[in-house]
């Protein structure tokens, strides 16, 4: 079961990595907006995770 989960995580990581490379190197891409949106989403997740504690 661990090998299945490890394989699934590896595939998902590869897909996300490929998507990141595609966004960064695409012509006419809005890389700055994508990075900003990703940062905002990550910040929101962290705030939600910490909010019950503080």
Secondary structure, DSSP 4 states (H G I P E B T S, - for coil): -HHHHHHHHHHHHHHHHHHHHHHHHSTT--HHHHHHHHHHHHHHHHHHHHHTT-
